[in-house]
Amino acid sequence: MKVTRMLRILVTGALALLAVAPAMADQALATSKSCMGCHGVQRKVVGPAFKDVAAKYKGDKTAVEHLTRKIKQGGSGVWGKVMMPANPQISDAEAQKLALWILNTP
């Protein structure tokens, strides 16, 4: 019985880590590219919270392409008057990975 309980705890812990790992990896990318200086995952900083971006574009089939372009080129007017600067140092693949992560923010 002790072994079964320990095994159950280990499996539950491993599954929890697997669920969190992709989110943390992409948040690490967002942090390394300075996105977190202006955006929070759950709260607005200078720019909108990522959860609000995800809600705005939910169901939009062009959202990944649109956000990938916004991350690279910057823009203004969608979330207020504060301009989002262009990020040419972010590769297309990184921008797309960030866009997908943002759109899947709960």
KOLZA-87628 format. One record per residue: residue number from 1; y, z, x of N, C-alpha, C in turn. Coordinates in steps of 0.001 Angstrom, whole numbers, padded with zeros to 6 digits. Layout:
BEGIN
<NUM,<Y,Z,X>,<Y,Z,X>,<Y,Z,X>>
...
This chain:
BEGIN
<1,<-001188,000000,000826>,<000000,000000,000000>,<001262,000000,000878>>
<2,<001254,000781,001949>,<002402,000823,002850>,<002658,-000531,003496>>
<3,<001601,-001230,003891>,<001728,-002533,004525>,<002298,-003547,003527>>
<4,<001823,-003520,002294>,<002312,-004431,001264>,<003793,-004199,000993>>
<5,<004193,-002970,000923>,<005606,-002638,000683>,<006465,-003112,001860>>
<6,<006007,-002871,003063>,<006746,-003288,004248>,<006851,-004814,004291>>
<7,<005779,-005502,003966>,<005781,-006959,003945>,<006768,-007478,002900>>
<8,<006790,-006864,001747>,<007711,-007257,000686>,<009167,-007083,001139>>
<9,<009450,-005989,001814>,<010809,-005730,002323>,<011187,-006782,003369>>
<10,<010271,-007086,004276>,<010539,-008082,005309>,<010775,-009476,004719>>
<11,<009969,-009859,003749>,<010127,-011174,003119>,<011452,-011241,002367>>
<12,<011800,-010191,001644>,<013070,-010155,000922>,<014242,-010258,001884>>
<13,<014181,-009541,002982>,<015239,-009598,003991>,<015356,-010981,004613>>
<14,<014247,-011596,004908>,<014254,-012940,005499>,<014847,-013954,004533>>
<15,<014487,-013858,003261>,<015044,-014779,002262>,<016548,-014581,002099>>
<16,<016994,-013348,002161>,<018433,-013076,002064>,<019173,-013685,003245>>
<17,<018621,-013569,004427>,<019249,-014167,005613>,<019297,-015685,005523>>
<18,<018236,-016282,005002>,<018223,-017735,004849>,<019281,-018199,003853>>
<19,<019515,-017423,002827>,<020522,-017790,001832>,<021931,-017673,002392>>
<20,<022170,-016703,003249>,<023508,-016450,003783>,<023809,-017307,005010>>
<21,<022815,-017662,005786>,<023032,-018360,007053>,<023837,-019645,006932>>
<22,<023536,-020561,005986>,<024344,-021788,005912>,<025803,-021496,005593>>
<23,<026076,-020573,004707>,<027457,-020233,004357>,<028184,-019661,005565>>
<24,<027531,-018816,006317>,<028170,-018224,007477>,<028414,-019281,008558>>
<25,<027486,-020204,008726>,<027657,-021249,009739>,<028872,-022103,009418>>
<26,<029062,-022459,008157>,<030211,-023276,007784>,<031505,-022467,007787>>
<27,<031426,-021200,007472>,<032620,-020359,007598>,<032991,-020227,009070>>
<28,<032013,-020202,009923>,<032292,-020157,011360>,<033008,-021440,011795>>
<29,<032602,-022581,011252>,<033281,-023834,011559>,<034718,-023789,011040>>
<30,<034908,-023309,009814>,<036254,-023194,009243>,<037126,-022271,010091>>
<31,<036550,-021198,010582>,<037293,-020269,011427>,<037644,-020928,012763>>
<32,<036688,-021634,013342>,<036926,-022263,014648>,<037959,-023386,014571>>
<33,<038124,-023972,013398>,<039090,-025063,013225>,<040410,-024564,012627>>
<34,<040576,-023258,012567>,<041806,-022593,012102>,<042071,-022721,010604>>
<35,<041093,-023132,009832>,<041266,-023233,008378>,<041546,-021854,007755>>
<36,<040911,-020832,008313>,<041008,-019492,007730>,<042379,-018859,007976>>
<37,<043207,-019475,008809>,<044568,-018996,009006>,<045436,-019230,007778>>
<38,<045089,-020237,006987>,<045878,-020583,005793>,<045107,-020436,004485>>
<39,<043773,-020350,004564>,<042946,-020267,003363>,<042008,-019073,003458>>
<40,<041777,-018430,002337>,<040728,-017428,002237>,<039598,-018006,001413>>
<41,<038422,-017445,001532>,<037306,-017911,000715>,<037541,-017518,-000734>>
<42,<037927,-016267,-000958>,<038094,-015752,-002309>,<039540,-015511,-002715>>
<43,<040478,-015611,-001765>,<041885,-015338,-002113>,<042822,-016329,-001434>>
<44,<043924,-016585,-002100>,<044965,-017463,-001562>,<045630,-016771,-000380>>
<45,<045895,-017509,000663>,<046660,-017007,001805>,<047970,-017792,001786>>
<46,<048058,-018873,002509>,<049185,-019802,002411>,<048774,-020929,001455>>
<47,<047586,-021463,001718>,<047004,-022476,000846>,<046051,-021827,-000134>>
<48,<045476,-022605,-001017>,<044601,-022054,-002060>,<043309,-021464,-001489>>
<49,<042732,-020538,-002255>,<041416,-020000,-001914>,<040384,-021115,-002057>>
<50,<039384,-021108,-001219>,<038353,-022132,-001301>,<037630,-022096,-002642>>
<51,<037483,-020918,-003233>,<036830,-020840,-004542>,<037654,-021568,-005597>>
<52,<038981,-021548,-005469>,<039852,-022245,-006412>,<039778,-023759,-006212>>
<53,<039651,-024191,-004967>,<039491,-025623,-004680>,<038175,-026097,-005290>>
<54,<037107,-025315,-005102>,<035799,-025676,-005656>,<035874,-025785,-007179>>
<55,<036563,-024843,-007812>,<036684,-024864,-009276>,<037475,-026090,-009742>>
<56,<038545,-026412,-009048>,<039399,-027554,-009425>,<038627,-028876,-009381>>
<57,<037776,-029039,-008380>,<037083,-030308,-008182>,<035643,-030306,-008699>>
<58,<035255,-029263,-009408>,<033883,-029182,-009950>,<033606,-030392,-010839>>
<59,<032531,-031069,-010564>,<032135,-032226,-011356>,<032810,-033530,-010964>>
<60,<033729,-033490,-010025>,<034432,-034691,-009570>,<033570,-035395,-008530>>
<61,<033106,-036573,-008854>,<032205,-037306,-007961>,<032899,-037808,-006693>>
<62,<034212,-037839,-006687>,<034953,-038297,-005511>,<035475,-037134,-004666>>
<63,<035123,-035920,-005030>,<035697,-034736,-004390>,<035381,-034648,-002895>>
<64,<034160,-034926,-002498>,<033799,-034814,-001076>,<034652,-035777,-000252>>
<65,<034724,-037020,-000693>,<035525,-038017,000018>,<037003,-037624,000016>>
<66,<037504,-037186,-001124>,<038912,-036805,-001256>,<039262,-035635,-000329>>
<67,<038453,-034576,-000356>,<038741,-033405,000477>,<038541,-033696,001959>>
<68,<037565,-034525,002281>,<037366,-034915,003680>,<038634,-035589,004208>>
<69,<039186,-036481,003408>,<040421,-037169,003796>,<041595,-036196,003879>>
<70,<041702,-035258,002905>,<042785,-034265,002918>,<042708,-033369,004151>>
<71,<041512,-032965,004521>,<041333,-032115,005703>,<041843,-032856,006940>>
<72,<041516,-034120,007052>,<041915,-034909,008223>,<043400,-035282,008197>>
<73,<043909,-035716,007032>,<045258,-036269,006945>,<046322,-035283,006476>>
<74,<045892,-034160,005887>,<046854,-033214,005333>,<047402,-033722,004016>>
<75,<048431,-033062,003516>,<049031,-033487,002258>,<049851,-032375,001642>>
<76,<050435,-032672,000497>,<051227,-031671,-000227>,<051318,-032055,-001693>>
<77,<051749,-031097,-002500>,<051995,-031345,-003907>,<050878,-030974,-004849>>
<78,<049663,-030866,-004372>,<048539,-030542,-005251>,<048522,-029051,-005582>>
<79,<048848,-028216,-004604>,<048771,-026770,-004765>,<050143,-026103,-004625>>
<80,<051183,-026848,-004707>,<052523,-026295,-004552>,<053298,-027073,-003508>>
<81,<054382,-026482,-003066>,<055284,-027188,-002148>,<054909,-027065,-000677>>
<82,<054066,-026118,-000342>,<053697,-025931,001067>,<052769,-027061,001497>>
<83,<053142,-027715,002576>,<052367,-028846,003086>,<051183,-028374,003918>>
<84,<050044,-029038,003722>,<048892,-028804,004593>,<049010,-029793,005744>>
<85,<049027,-029299,006981>,<049170,-030214,008115>,<047911,-031059,008320>>
<86,<048087,-032193,008937>,<046957,-033042,009313>,<046134,-032339,010392>>
<87,<044866,-032652,010435>,<043950,-032059,011408>,<043165,-033155,012122>>
<88,<043829,-033973,012913>,<043132,-035089,013567>,<042086,-034633,014596>>
<89,<042166,-033388,015035>,<041193,-032866,015995>,<039838,-032577,015357>>
<90,<039785,-032576,014039>,<038520,-032356,013330>,<037841,-033705,013150>>
<91,<036593,-033795,013574>,<035860,-035058,013445>,<035577,-035352,011973>>
<92,<035242,-036597,011681>,<034891,-036974,010308>,<033697,-036163,009817>>
<93,<032703,-035982,010678>,<031501,-035224,010300>,<031848,-033761,010014>>
<94,<032697,-033164,010838>,<033111,-031779,010612>,<033922,-031661,009326>>
<95,<034817,-032613,009085>,<035630,-032585,007861>,<034746,-032692,006629>>
<96,<033745,-033544,006689>,<032835,-033684,005552>,<032008,-032414,005357>>
<97,<031564,-031820,006448>,<030792,-030571,006365>,<031651,-029467,005746>>
<98,<032909,-029390,006160>,<033828,-028401,005581>,<034064,-028670,004104>>
<99,<034263,-029945,003745>,<034492,-030297,002340>,<033295,-029887,001477>>
<100,<032096,-030174,001945>,<030892,-029784,001199>,<030786,-028274,001054>>
<101,<031079,-027567,002123>,<031030,-026102,002078>,<032063,-025564,001095>>
<102,<033278,-026066,001164>,<034347,-025617,000259>,<033946,-025877,-001191>>
<103,<033419,-027064,-001475>,<033058,-027412,-002842>,<031891,-026583,-003379>>
<104,<031124,-025977,-002494>,<030002,-025131,-002924>,<030332,-023644,-002878>>
<105,<031616,-023322,-002705>,<032041,-021928,-002694>,<031939,-021371,-004116>>
<106,<031232,-020265,-004282>,<031127,-019682,-005634>,<032421,-019015,-006088>>
